[in-house]
Amino acid sequence: MDNIIDCKGLKCPQPVINTKKYFNDITEGTATVIVDNDVANSNISKFAQSNGFTVSSELIDGLYHIKITKSPCACNPMSFKQNNLVIIVSNDKMGIGNDELGATLMKSYLYALAESDTLPTDLIFINGGVKLTVEGSDSLINIKTLQEKGVNILSCGACLDFYSLKEKLAVGEITNMYTIVEKMNSSSNTIKL
């Protein structure tokens, strides 16, 4: 009998993260992930395929049953260590449109990043992004997890001053524009959110 990973009712990206954690802990084996929506079905199937796992999905009584098999020779083509990746977070919301949705997306992104195998070397918060690194931020736990995993967490000092938040910084270090420019210029890849 397969192991069951019950992800019914969980919001994105939790079903993928639960599946990833399970398969990270085994060298080979089969599990069936149960989800209640097409998006989770698609995301988990893509995750399994990108890791070289065998995957099949079946809709039974309104629930997706995703059977995943990891063989000992399965390799993850995405598991390479990124060289000197810098991520610039310029807002406390992700995307343009609804602010509530944007805040939810940013929190979800930082959670998924903290669970990722490929981590940036530096996560730099500028402008409104510094609001994520201070007391009361819903994303503090994920940013602290990234710091514990070795990611440098840097917040722009001028930005913290502008928003009167310097005394409330709860994770990482205060930096300046010169250091930010140096980090960006010396990175092999920079992503701006």
BELHUJO-V219282 format. One record per run of one state. SS is the DSSP state (helix for helix, strand for strand, loop for the rest). FROM is the first residue (numbers start at 1). TO is the last residue. If there is no record, write none. Layout:
BEGIN
SS	FROM	TO
SS	FROM	TO
END
This chain:
BEGIN
loop	1	2
strand	3	6
loop	7	13
helix	14	24
loop	25	28
strand	29	35
loop	36	37
helix	38	50
loop	51	53
strand	54	60
loop	61	62
strand	63	70
loop	71	84
strand	85	89
loop	90	98
helix	99	115
loop	116	121
strand	122	125
loop	126	126
helix	127	133
strand	134	134
loop	135	139
helix	140	148
loop	149	151
strand	152	156
helix	157	162
loop	163	165
helix	166	168
strand	169	169
loop	170	172
strand	173	175
loop	176	176
helix	177	186
loop	187	188
strand	189	192
loop	193	193
END
